[in-house]
Amino acid sequence: MTIEEMVAMFLMVLGHGVGNRMIQERFQHSGETVSRHFHHVLYGCSKLTRDIIKPKDSTFYDIHPKLKEDKRYWPYFKNCIGAIDGTHVSCIVPSKDQIKYIGRKGFTSQNVMPVCDWDMCFTFVWPGWEGTAHDARIFNQALKRSDLNFPHPPPDKYYLVDLGYPTMIGYLGPYKGERYHLPDFRRNSNFRNSNETFNFFHSSLRCTIERTFEVWKNRFALLRSMPSFKFETQVHLVITTMAIHNFIRQHSTTDKDFNYYDNKDIITEIEEADQPFGIPSEIQDRYSTSMEILRDKIREEIIENFCDV
């Protein structure tokens, strides 16, 4: 079997979600051969993921053009380096483990914690968590684990997070108790107070990660209906599809999925609602007064320059 055939079979499974039997018929190879070479390609791709899923600039020195070129973000969010959010991917687990993997949407899933930049590329991912795991708990563990190579923000830089995460040094969340998601503002565009104004600008920028999820999941049908691989393989598939996502973004200027979601302010659906049970108690004490002061400062600058909103 040629390398081209191996890669073609691999991409058919990822992109179209087809099973082993259909691959056998299409390429005229046995099921054992198909499975063996599928895992060979997956193993090879997995070895490359650390070189592909990482920040373009580990120092975060340069300010991204997306921030400079949009009056909603410049200069208010000039030190913002990306966004963090959780997302769920369907998974197959043994019946004895299903309860802890069944999330709020009623199906078994692995909770995945990605970080993305303003190019809609993934710069970090930690998959494999149970569907019932709280986003903030995964986030807290990611910050503690030095072996994960989490791209911590340098001093004075920060990520955007939503209401499911604490507003702590290096991580800027919205105001609680106010409208936040963009579809809510589409239904009524009048801001009721200055906190809502900040939330709208914050959400407009942070939704880059929601649109990144849309591109990623629309491209790979396997993520919507995971075949019954071993769970470890399912985890590797999540990481590998993210690496391929990044590779396409970095090497193609004509990709229809990226072109569709690039610079769009509203996605078709908010995938993850705010965690209804709040921030876990062991993380609540990590809130930062300095980040709340920064949030207030940005809010006042936005109000001053967009007084007609």
C-alpha positions as CSV (number, residue, x, y, z in Angstrom):
1,M,0.0,0.0,0.0
2,T,1.3,3.4,-0.9
3,I,1.6,6.3,1.6
4,E,-0.9,8.2,-0.5
5,E,-3.5,5.4,-0.1
6,M,-2.8,5.3,3.7
7,V,-3.4,9.0,4.1
8,A,-6.5,9.0,1.8
9,M,-8.1,6.2,3.9
10,F,-7.2,8.1,7.1
11,L,-8.7,11.4,5.9
12,M,-11.9,9.6,4.7
13,V,-12.5,8.3,8.2
14,L,-11.8,11.8,9.7
15,G,-13.6,13.9,7.2
16,H,-16.5,11.7,6.3
17,G,-16.8,9.5,9.3
18,V,-16.9,6.3,7.2
19,G,-16.3,2.9,8.7
20,N,-13.8,0.2,8.1
21,R,-16.1,-1.7,5.7
22,M,-16.6,1.2,3.4
23,I,-12.9,1.8,3.3
24,Q,-12.4,-1.9,2.4
25,E,-14.7,-1.6,-0.5
26,R,-13.3,1.7,-1.8
27,F,-9.6,0.7,-1.6
28,Q,-9.9,-3.1,-1.9
29,H,-8.0,-4.0,1.2
30,S,-8.8,-6.3,4.1
31,G,-10.3,-4.9,7.3
32,E,-7.1,-5.8,9.2
33,T,-5.0,-3.9,6.7
34,V,-7.2,-0.9,6.8
35,S,-7.1,-0.8,10.6
36,R,-3.4,-1.3,10.8
37,H,-2.5,1.5,8.4
38,F,-5.1,3.8,9.9
39,H,-3.3,3.6,13.2
40,H,0.1,3.9,11.5
41,V,-1.0,7.3,10.1
42,L,-2.6,8.3,13.3
43,Y,0.6,7.5,15.2
44,G,2.7,9.5,12.7
45,C,0.3,12.5,12.9
46,S,0.3,12.4,16.7
47,K,4.1,12.8,16.8
48,L,3.7,16.1,14.9
49,T,1.0,17.7,17.0
50,R,3.3,19.4,19.5
51,D,5.0,21.2,16.6
52,I,1.7,22.3,15.2
53,I,-0.6,23.0,18.2
54,K,1.4,25.8,19.8
55,P,1.5,29.6,19.8
56,K,3.0,31.1,16.7
57,D,5.2,33.3,19.0
58,S,5.9,31.9,22.4
59,T,6.7,35.3,23.7
60,F,3.4,36.9,22.6
61,Y,5.3,40.0,21.7
62,D,3.5,41.0,18.5
63,I,0.0,42.3,18.6
64,H,-2.3,40.5,16.2
65,P,-3.7,42.5,13.2
66,K,-7.2,41.4,14.1
67,L,-7.0,43.6,17.2
68,K,-5.4,46.6,15.5
69,E,-7.7,46.7,12.5
70,D,-11.1,46.5,14.3
71,K,-12.2,49.6,16.3
72,R,-14.2,47.4,18.6
73,Y,-10.9,45.9,20.0
74,W,-8.3,48.5,19.5
75,P,-6.7,49.7,21.8
76,Y,-8.9,48.2,24.5
77,F,-7.9,44.5,24.0
78,K,-4.3,45.2,22.7
79,N,-2.8,42.8,25.3
80,C,-5.2,40.0,24.7
81,I,-3.5,36.9,23.2
82,G,-6.3,34.4,22.7
83,A,-9.4,32.7,24.1
84,I,-10.1,29.7,26.2
85,D,-13.3,27.6,26.3
86,G,-14.4,24.0,26.7
87,T,-16.1,21.9,24.1
88,H,-17.6,18.4,23.9
89,V,-16.8,15.7,21.4
90,S,-18.9,12.5,21.2
91,C,-17.2,9.4,22.5
92,I,-17.7,5.7,23.0
93,V,-17.0,4.3,26.5
94,P,-17.8,1.0,28.3
95,S,-21.2,0.9,29.9
96,K,-19.6,1.0,33.4
97,D,-18.2,4.4,32.6
98,Q,-21.1,6.0,30.8
99,I,-22.6,7.9,33.7
100,K,-19.6,10.1,34.2
101,Y,-19.2,10.8,30.5
102,I,-22.9,11.8,29.9
103,G,-22.9,15.6,29.8
104,R,-25.7,18.1,30.0
105,K,-26.8,17.4,26.4
106,G,-27.5,13.7,27.2
107,F,-24.8,11.9,25.2
108,T,-21.5,10.5,26.1
109,S,-18.7,12.9,25.4
110,Q,-15.2,13.8,26.3
111,N,-14.8,17.4,27.6
112,V,-11.9,19.1,25.7
113,M,-10.1,22.2,26.8
114,P,-8.6,24.1,23.8
115,V,-7.0,27.5,23.6
116,C,-7.1,29.4,20.3
117,D,-5.4,32.6,18.9
118,W,-7.0,35.3,16.7
119,D,-6.0,33.3,13.5
120,M,-8.5,30.7,14.6
121,C,-5.7,28.2,15.3
122,F,-5.5,26.0,18.3
123,T,-2.5,26.8,20.5
124,F,-3.2,24.3,23.3
125,V,-5.5,21.3,23.8
126,W,-6.2,19.0,26.7
127,P,-8.7,16.4,25.7
128,G,-10.0,13.2,27.3
129,W,-11.9,14.5,30.3
130,E,-15.3,13.1,31.3
131,G,-18.4,14.9,29.9
132,T,-19.5,15.8,33.4
133,A,-16.2,17.5,34.3
134,H,-16.5,21.3,34.9
135,D,-14.6,23.5,32.5
136,A,-13.1,25.5,35.3
137,R,-11.7,22.4,37.0
138,I,-10.0,21.3,33.9
139,F,-8.6,24.8,33.4
140,N,-7.3,24.8,37.0
141,Q,-5.5,21.5,36.5
142,A,-4.0,22.7,33.2
143,L,-2.4,25.7,34.9
144,K,-0.9,23.4,37.6
145,R,0.6,20.7,35.3
146,S,4.0,21.7,34.0
147,D,4.2,18.7,31.8
148,L,1.3,19.9,29.6
149,N,3.3,22.9,28.3
150,F,0.3,25.2,28.8
151,P,1.1,28.6,27.1
152,H,0.8,30.8,30.2
153,P,0.3,34.5,29.4
154,P,3.3,36.8,30.1
155,P,2.9,39.7,32.5
156,D,0.4,42.3,31.3
157,K,-1.0,39.8,28.7
158,Y,-4.2,37.8,29.1
159,Y,-6.7,35.4,27.6
160,L,-10.4,36.0,27.3
161,V,-12.6,33.5,29.2
162,D,-16.4,33.3,29.7
163,L,-18.6,33.0,32.8
164,G,-17.6,29.4,33.4
165,Y,-14.1,30.5,34.4
166,P,-12.7,32.7,37.2
167,T,-11.4,36.2,36.4
168,M,-7.8,35.8,37.6
169,I,-4.4,37.3,36.7
170,G,-3.9,36.6,33.0
171,Y,-7.6,35.6,32.3
172,L,-10.3,38.2,31.7
173,G,-13.9,37.3,32.0
174,P,-17.1,39.3,31.5
175,Y,-19.4,40.9,34.1
176,K,-21.7,38.5,35.7
177,G,-25.5,39.1,35.9
178,E,-25.6,40.9,32.6
179,R,-26.3,39.8,29.0
180,Y,-23.2,38.3,27.4
181,H,-23.8,36.0,24.4
182,L,-24.1,37.7,21.0
183,P,-27.5,36.2,20.1
184,D,-28.9,37.9,23.2
185,F,-27.8,41.3,21.8
186,R,-29.1,40.5,18.3
187,R,-32.6,40.1,19.8
188,N,-32.3,43.5,21.5
189,S,-29.3,45.6,20.5
190,N,-29.8,48.4,23.1
191,F,-27.3,48.3,26.0
192,R,-29.0,48.6,29.4
193,N,-25.8,49.7,31.2
194,S,-22.1,50.0,30.7
195,N,-21.4,46.5,31.9
196,E,-23.4,45.1,29.1
197,T,-21.5,47.3,26.7
198,F,-18.2,45.8,27.8
199,N,-19.8,42.3,27.7
200,F,-20.8,42.8,24.1
201,F,-17.2,43.8,23.0
202,H,-15.7,41.0,25.1
203,S,-18.1,38.4,23.6
204,S,-17.6,39.7,20.0
205,L,-13.9,39.0,20.3
206,R,-14.1,35.8,22.5
207,C,-16.5,34.2,20.1
208,T,-13.5,33.6,17.8
209,I,-13.0,30.4,19.7
210,E,-16.7,29.4,19.1
211,R,-16.2,30.0,15.4
212,T,-13.0,28.0,15.5
213,F,-14.9,25.1,17.0
214,E,-17.5,25.4,14.1
215,V,-14.8,25.2,11.4
216,W,-13.1,22.2,13.2
217,K,-16.3,20.2,13.8
218,N,-17.8,20.9,10.4
219,R,-14.7,19.6,8.7
220,F,-14.4,16.4,10.6
221,A,-17.6,14.3,10.7
222,L,-15.8,11.8,13.0
223,L,-16.1,14.4,15.8
224,R,-19.9,14.4,15.6
225,S,-20.2,10.6,15.6
226,M,-17.1,8.9,17.0
227,P,-16.5,5.3,15.9
228,S,-16.0,2.7,18.6
229,F,-12.2,3.0,18.8
230,K,-10.4,2.5,22.1
231,F,-10.9,5.6,24.2
232,E,-7.1,6.4,24.0
233,T,-7.4,6.4,20.2
234,Q,-10.5,8.7,20.4
235,V,-8.4,11.2,22.4
236,H,-5.6,11.1,19.9
237,L,-8.1,11.7,17.1
238,V,-9.2,14.9,18.7
239,I,-5.7,16.2,19.0
240,T,-4.8,15.1,15.4
241,T,-7.8,16.7,13.8
242,M,-6.9,20.0,15.6
243,A,-3.4,19.7,14.2
244,I,-4.8,19.2,10.7
245,H,-7.1,22.1,11.3
246,N,-4.1,24.3,12.1
247,F,-2.1,23.0,9.1
248,I,-4.9,23.9,6.7
249,R,-5.3,27.4,8.3
250,Q,-1.6,28.1,8.0
251,H,-1.2,26.8,4.4
252,S,-4.4,27.6,2.6
253,T,-5.9,31.0,1.8
254,T,-8.9,29.7,0.0
255,D,-10.4,27.2,2.4
256,K,-14.2,27.7,2.3
257,D,-14.8,26.8,6.0
258,F,-12.3,29.3,7.3
259,N,-13.5,31.9,4.8
260,Y,-17.1,31.5,5.9
261,Y,-16.5,31.8,9.6
262,D,-13.6,34.3,9.5
263,N,-14.6,37.8,10.8
264,K,-18.2,36.7,11.4
265,D,-19.6,38.0,14.7
266,I,-22.5,35.6,15.2
267,I,-22.3,31.8,14.9
268,T,-25.3,29.6,14.2
269,E,-25.4,28.3,17.8
270,I,-23.8,28.8,21.1
271,E,-22.4,25.4,21.7
272,E,-21.7,25.5,25.4
273,A,-24.1,27.3,27.8
274,D,-22.6,28.7,30.9
275,Q,-21.9,26.1,33.6
276,P,-25.1,26.2,35.6
277,F,-23.5,25.2,38.9
278,G,-21.0,28.0,39.1
279,I,-17.3,28.0,39.7
280,P,-15.9,25.0,41.8
281,S,-15.2,26.1,45.4
282,E,-11.5,25.3,45.2
283,I,-11.1,27.8,42.4
284,Q,-13.3,30.7,43.6
285,D,-10.5,32.2,45.7
286,R,-8.3,32.7,42.6
287,Y,-10.3,35.8,41.5
288,S,-8.0,38.8,40.9
289,T,-8.9,42.4,41.9
290,S,-6.3,43.6,39.4
291,M,-8.1,41.9,36.5
292,E,-11.4,43.4,37.7
293,I,-9.8,46.8,37.8
294,L,-8.5,46.2,34.2
295,R,-12.0,45.2,33.2
296,D,-13.4,48.4,34.6
297,K,-10.7,50.5,32.9
298,I,-11.5,48.9,29.5
299,R,-15.2,49.4,30.1
300,E,-14.7,53.1,30.7
301,E,-12.5,53.5,27.6
302,I,-15.1,51.8,25.5
303,I,-17.9,54.0,26.8
304,E,-15.8,57.1,26.3
305,N,-15.1,56.3,22.6
306,F,-18.4,54.6,21.8
307,C,-20.7,57.1,23.7
308,D,-23.4,56.6,21.1
309,V,-23.9,53.0,21.9
